[in-house]
Amino acid sequence: MTSSFWLRTVAVAGWATLVASSVCAQSTAPASGRFSLQAHYGINGNFFTSSQVTEFSGEYIRTNFLGTAGGGQVAYHLTPSSSVALEYTRSVNSKPVHFTQYIGPYGYAQESDLRIRYINNAFQAVYERQFSPQSNWKYHAGLLYMTTASQTLTTGRYLSVSEINRRNSYSEEAGVVAGLEYSRPIDTHFRLGLRARGYYLISVTTLEMVTLTPTLTYRF
């Protein structure tokens, strides 16, 4: 799917979130329980795999800048306006590769297609705080542990497809996350929102990716 498709999808989801929450929030008294669960799904922009990876002739490693991101969170509310949370986010960036294989002693040409992927598994521990107890805006920041799985396609006399991941190459990094979220209650337990977050890897001193995801939160 194209980058413009993902941008339109998230834009529509974001507007639907804001409209729905605005309509429902007028008569809603939100719950004040200590725990909450959140699900999020949207797009990511990955700076590393789209631009910083080095490719050689006949080698395909880079993926598209835009991809998908989704996951879940469990949070414990310390006060009415602050909480600590554990979260998992999985991002996938991919790119279709069209290449030609030469088969047999006579070099018969065969056209082929393959989609390579770059996957991040981000485990986060974050602190979240509303700007005020009545505010619909909150900021969050915390620590990050990330594992990656990156696929490489090499063409030429021989075709090779390989993957570097945590199990075979210890592909893991540590870093920090930070972002903003806007959300509004839609009934006594649920909130709809839209969140932006950045992922910075301290171990390799690079901004890995940013995400923009609609959110659904259940507090109890």
C-alpha positions as CSV (number, residue, x, y, z in Angstrom):
1,M,0.0,0.0,0.0
2,T,1.2,3.5,-0.7
3,S,2.3,6.1,1.8
4,S,-0.7,8.4,0.8
5,F,-3.1,5.6,1.7
6,W,-1.7,5.3,5.2
7,L,-1.8,9.1,5.7
8,R,-5.4,9.2,4.6
9,T,-6.3,6.3,6.8
10,V,-4.8,7.8,9.9
11,A,-6.3,11.3,9.1
12,V,-9.8,9.8,8.8
13,A,-9.3,7.8,12.0
14,G,-8.0,10.8,13.8
15,W,-11.0,13.0,12.8
16,A,-13.4,10.2,13.6
17,T,-11.8,9.9,17.1
18,L,-12.1,13.7,17.8
19,V,-15.7,14.0,16.4
20,A,-17.0,10.9,18.3
21,S,-15.4,11.9,21.6
22,S,-16.6,15.5,21.3
23,V,-20.2,14.3,20.8
24,C,-20.1,11.8,23.6
25,A,-18.1,13.6,26.2
26,Q,-20.7,16.3,26.9
27,S,-22.8,14.0,29.1
28,T,-20.1,11.6,30.3
29,A,-18.7,11.3,33.8
30,P,-15.4,9.4,33.4
31,A,-14.4,6.5,35.7
32,S,-11.8,7.1,38.3
33,G,-10.3,3.6,38.8
34,R,-6.7,2.9,39.5
35,F,-6.0,0.8,36.4
36,S,-6.5,1.2,32.7
37,L,-5.9,-0.8,29.5
38,Q,-5.1,0.8,26.2
39,A,-5.0,-0.4,22.6
40,H,-3.4,1.6,19.8
41,Y,-2.9,1.1,16.0
42,G,-1.8,3.5,13.3
43,I,1.3,4.4,11.3
44,N,5.0,4.8,11.9
45,G,7.7,6.6,10.1
46,N,11.0,4.7,10.4
47,F,14.1,6.8,9.8
48,F,16.7,4.0,10.1
49,T,15.5,1.4,7.6
50,S,14.3,4.0,5.0
51,S,17.4,6.1,4.8
52,Q,20.3,5.1,7.1
53,V,20.9,1.5,6.0
54,T,23.7,1.0,3.5
55,E,22.8,-1.1,0.4
56,F,25.3,-2.5,-2.1
57,S,24.7,-3.4,-5.7
58,G,22.2,-6.2,-6.1
59,E,21.2,-5.9,-2.4
60,Y,17.8,-4.8,-1.0
61,I,17.6,-3.9,2.7
62,R,15.8,-0.5,2.8
63,T,12.1,-0.4,3.2
64,N,9.4,2.3,2.8
65,F,9.5,5.2,5.4
66,L,5.8,4.7,6.3
67,G,4.6,1.5,7.9
68,T,2.2,0.3,10.6
69,A,2.4,0.4,14.4
70,G,0.2,-1.1,17.0
71,G,0.1,-2.6,20.5
72,G,-1.2,-2.3,24.0
73,Q,-0.6,-0.8,27.4
74,V,-1.5,-1.4,31.0
75,A,-1.3,1.6,33.4
76,Y,-1.6,2.2,37.1
77,H,-2.9,5.7,38.1
78,L,-0.9,7.3,40.9
79,T,-3.1,10.4,41.1
80,P,-6.1,11.6,39.1
81,S,-3.7,13.2,36.5
82,S,-0.6,10.9,36.5
83,S,0.2,7.3,35.9
84,V,2.9,4.8,35.2
85,A,2.5,2.2,32.4
86,L,4.1,-0.8,30.7
87,E,3.6,-0.9,27.0
88,Y,4.4,-3.0,23.9
89,T,4.4,-1.6,20.4
90,R,5.2,-3.6,17.2
91,S,6.0,-1.7,14.0
92,V,6.4,-3.1,10.5
93,N,7.9,-1.3,7.5
94,S,8.1,-3.2,4.2
95,K,8.9,-2.7,0.5
96,P,8.0,-4.9,-2.5
97,V,11.1,-5.8,-4.5
98,H,10.9,-6.8,-8.2
99,F,13.9,-8.7,-9.5
100,T,15.0,-11.1,-12.3
101,Q,16.3,-14.6,-11.7
102,Y,18.4,-16.5,-14.3
103,I,17.6,-20.2,-14.1
104,G,19.3,-23.2,-15.7
105,P,22.4,-23.6,-17.9
106,Y,20.9,-21.4,-20.5
107,G,20.1,-18.5,-18.2
108,Y,16.4,-18.5,-18.5
109,A,15.0,-15.2,-17.1
110,Q,12.3,-15.4,-14.6
111,E,10.6,-12.3,-13.1
112,S,9.9,-12.5,-9.4
113,D,8.5,-10.4,-6.6
114,L,9.2,-10.5,-2.9
115,R,8.3,-8.2,0.0
116,I,11.1,-7.5,2.5
117,R,10.2,-6.3,6.1
118,Y,11.8,-4.4,9.0
119,I,10.2,-5.1,12.3
120,N,10.6,-3.4,15.7
121,N,9.4,-4.8,19.0
122,A,9.4,-1.9,21.5
123,F,9.0,-2.6,25.2
124,Q,8.4,0.6,27.2
125,A,8.1,1.7,30.8
126,V,6.6,5.3,30.8
127,Y,5.4,8.0,33.1
128,E,2.3,9.9,31.9
129,R,0.8,13.1,33.2
130,Q,-2.1,15.3,32.2
131,F,-1.4,19.0,31.9
132,S,-4.1,19.5,34.6
133,P,-6.7,17.2,36.2
134,Q,-9.4,18.4,33.8
135,S,-7.1,18.5,30.7
136,N,-7.6,16.2,27.7
137,W,-3.9,16.5,26.9
138,K,-1.1,14.5,28.5
139,Y,2.6,14.0,27.9
140,H,4.5,10.9,28.5
141,A,8.2,9.9,28.7
142,G,10.1,6.8,29.6
143,L,12.6,4.0,28.9
144,L,12.8,1.8,25.9
145,Y,14.1,-1.7,25.1
146,M,13.8,-2.6,21.4
147,T,14.5,-5.7,19.4
148,T,14.6,-5.7,15.6
149,A,14.2,-8.2,12.7
150,S,15.5,-7.0,9.3
151,Q,15.3,-8.9,6.1
152,T,17.8,-8.7,3.2
153,L,17.4,-9.8,-0.4
154,T,20.6,-10.3,-2.4
155,T,20.4,-11.0,-6.2
156,G,23.0,-12.0,-8.8
157,R,24.2,-15.4,-9.8
158,Y,22.7,-16.8,-6.6
159,L,19.5,-15.5,-4.8
160,S,19.8,-15.1,-1.1
161,V,17.2,-14.1,1.5
162,S,18.3,-13.7,5.1
163,E,17.1,-12.1,8.3
164,I,19.0,-10.5,11.2
165,N,17.2,-10.7,14.5
166,R,17.7,-10.9,18.2
167,R,18.1,-14.7,18.3
168,N,20.8,-15.0,15.6
169,S,22.6,-11.6,15.9
170,Y,21.6,-10.0,19.2
171,S,19.8,-7.3,17.4
172,E,18.6,-5.2,20.4
173,E,18.9,-1.6,21.6
174,A,18.1,0.6,24.5
175,G,16.7,4.1,24.4
176,V,14.0,6.6,25.5
177,V,10.5,7.5,24.3
178,A,8.4,10.7,24.6
179,G,5.2,12.0,23.2
180,L,1.8,13.7,23.5
181,E,-1.7,12.3,23.5
182,Y,-5.2,13.9,23.2
183,S,-8.2,11.9,24.4
184,R,-11.8,12.4,25.5
185,P,-14.2,10.2,27.4
186,I,-17.0,8.5,25.3
187,D,-18.7,6.8,28.3
188,T,-18.0,6.1,31.9
189,H,-15.0,3.8,31.2
190,F,-13.8,4.4,27.7
191,R,-11.7,7.2,26.1
192,L,-10.8,7.8,22.4
193,G,-7.6,9.6,21.6
194,L,-4.8,10.3,19.2
195,R,-1.2,9.9,20.2
196,A,2.2,10.9,18.7
197,R,5.4,9.4,20.1
198,G,9.1,9.4,19.2
199,Y,11.6,6.5,19.8
200,Y,15.3,7.5,20.3
201,L,17.9,4.8,20.6
202,I,20.7,5.9,23.1
203,S,22.8,2.9,22.4
204,V,23.3,3.9,18.7
205,T,22.5,7.7,19.1
206,T,19.8,7.8,16.5
207,L,16.1,8.6,16.2
208,E,14.6,5.3,15.1
209,M,11.0,6.2,14.4
210,V,7.9,8.2,15.2
211,T,4.4,6.9,15.5
212,L,0.9,8.4,15.1
213,T,-1.8,6.1,16.5
214,P,-5.5,6.5,17.4
215,T,-6.0,5.0,20.9
216,L,-8.9,3.4,22.8
217,T,-8.5,3.3,26.7
218,Y,-10.6,1.4,29.2
219,R,-10.3,2.5,32.8
220,F,-11.4,0.4,35.8
